[in-house]
Amino acid sequence: MSDRGIVYNASGGGIAAVARAILAGELAVIPTDTVYGLAATATSEGARKLFTAKGRPENRAIPVLLSETEAVSQVVSEWPEAAQALASQFWPGALTIVVPASPGLPDEITAGSGTVGVRVPANAAARAVIAATGGYLAVTSANRSGQPTPTTALAALAALAPAVRVALDGGNLAGGVPSTVVAVEQSRLRVLRLGAISPADLLAALQRLLSAIHITFQVND
């Protein structure tokens, strides 16, 4: 315990405590694949708390992390064959797939785009927390907007205090290559951000679907 908040060990009891805090409406720091993430319920209230804690513009969508592939049915309205092929190959792992969002997902999560970026993280502790809270959470990097992401749970709490008081310890996460982000749109696959999964890897995973899929690149500065 710290005067800046509580850091739980990534044990069964710690995972349960962090999950209870999230379900009670609190924000929580959790480990992900490469950095610490700031997690909340994927609700209007949860999203607003994320924006406030980070000082993040509300016109930016928030990714949704899943406990398993089957949880996509809770947050998407369409799950194309290409999306399933990619998920089967790269999940759990560093691929975010953008597809049409469920009508029940609030605009604060989608930024009014009608789409949502979903991913099953490779970090087992993160998946356990997500599973214990219903199978999906809104998760963004655990830092103030525009600032470096802290590499420890305690440092993340310090950076986000007093808005965040609970964290799950995942050790020192020094960062790494971010997830690749792709949008699956009918017969087109757009690469929105290059990352850990290369275009060649995407092509290989979709080899049997290539006759119906067109791949384009849209890399934002």
N, C-alpha and C positions, 0 to 999 in steps of 0.2 A: 504493500500500500504506500501511496505517496500523497503529499498535500496537494499535488496536482491532479489526483485521481487514483483509480485502482487499475493495476495491471494484473490480469489473471494469467496463470500458466495455461498452456494449450493442452489441458487434460480434460477428461470428461466433465469434471465439476466446473472448470473454468469456462469451457464452451457453453455449458448450460447457463452459467451466470451471465455471460455476455448475451446469449440469446434472450434471456428474460429481460435484460435491460432494453434491448432493441424492441421487443414486443411491448414493453411499457412506454415506448415513445422516445427513448433516448437514442442519441447517436453513439456509435462505438467504433473504435479503431480495430481493424482486423488485418492479419497478414494476407497478402495475395501472392501471386507468382514472383513478382520482382520488387514491389514496393508495398508499403502499408496503405490500406484503403480505409475510407471513412464510410461506414455503412448505416443505412436507415431503412425503414419499411418503404416500399415503393408506393407511397401514398402522397397526396398533395401536401399534407403536413410534414411528412418525412423529407420530401424534396425541399420544402421551404427551409427546414432546419439545416439541411446540407448547404444550401445557398448562403444562408446567414453565417454559419460557422466558418465557411471558407472565404466569404466575400466574393463569391462566384457570380457572374452575370446569369440572370434567370433565363436568358435566351439560348443557353447551351444545354443540350440534352444530357441526361445522366444514364450511364450504362447500367444494365441490370445483370447481376451475376446469379447463376443458377446452381443448385446442388447437383443436378443431373440433367441429361438431355431431355428426359420425359417432362421436366418442369416447364418446357417452352410452351406447352398448351395453356399455361396459366397467364402468359403475358403477350402472346402473339396471336394475330388473327389468321395468318397464313404461314405455312412452313413448307416451302417448295422442296422439290426433290434435290435440287442442288444444295440447299441449306443442310438437308439431312446428310448428304454425302460428305460435305465438309465437316460437319459435327462428328460424324462417325470416325473420320480420319484424325481430327485434331483436338477433340475434346476428351478429357480435360486438357486444357492447354491455352496457348497464346493466340487464339483467333476469336475476334469479336464479329458476329454476324448480324447485320442490320436487315430487318424484315418488317413487314407491316405489324403495327402494335395492336393488341387487343383494345377494343373500345373502352374497356374498364380501366385501362392504364391512364393515369391523369396527365394532362397537358404539361404539368410541371416536370414530369419525367421525360416526355418526348419533345419538349419545347415546341409543341404544336405541329410537329412534323408528320405525325401519323405513323411514325416508324420507331423502332426501339433496337438498340444494340444489345445483344445477349451473348453470354459466354459462361462456360463451366470452367472455373479456375483449376489449375493443377494442385494448388495448395490444399492439402487434406483438411487442415483445421478450418480454413475458410469454408470449404464445402460442408463441414459438420455444423458450423454456425448457421449457414444458410438453410440447411435441412431442418434444423431445430426451430427455425422461424417461419417455416411454411414452404420452403423450396426456392424462394427468390428474394433478393434484396437490391435496393439501389445502392451502388458503390462507386465512389470516385476517390481520387488520390487524397491521402490524409495530410493535406498541407493548406496553408493559406494560398489563395489564388495568386499565381505569379511567383510564389516562393518555392525553394527546393523542398522535395518530399523528405521528411525525416527518415532515418534508417533504423530507428528503434521505436518500440511502442511507447516508451516513456517520453522520448523526444517528441513524438507525434502528439501526445497528450499536452505537453508543455506548449507546443505551437498552436494548439487549437483551444486551449483553456480560455475562458471557463465553460465554453459551449459543450465540450466533450469531457467526460469524466471516467469513461470505461474503455479498456483496451484488452486485447488478447495478445499475449507475447508470442511472437514468431521468430525471435532471435534478431540478429543483425541482417537487415535486408538492404544491401548496398545498391540495389537497382539493377537494371539490365535493359535488354531490348524490349520495348513495349509490344503489346499484342498487335498483330495485323488486323486491320478493320476492313471488312468487305460488305457491300450492300448487294443483296440478291433481289433482283427486280425482274420478274417474269423470265425472259430468255437472256437476260444480261447480268453479268457479275461485274460490279465496279469495285476496284481496290481504292478505298478512301484514304488509307494510311499504310505505308509499308512498315513492316515490323519483323517479328520473329519468324513468321511463316512467309517464305519467299514466293514470288509469282510462279516459279517452277514447281514448287510444292503444291500450290493451288491447282495448277494445270494437271499435275499427275493425279491428284485426288478426283478430278472431274473428267478424267480421260474418257470414261464411258458415256459422258453426257455432252462431250464437246460438240457434237453435231447440232445441238440445240442451244449452246451457251456461247455468248460473246463476252470477252473480257476486255475491259477498258481500265485505264488508270486515271485517277483524279487525286493527285497528291496536293494537299493544302499546305501553304507556307506556314 
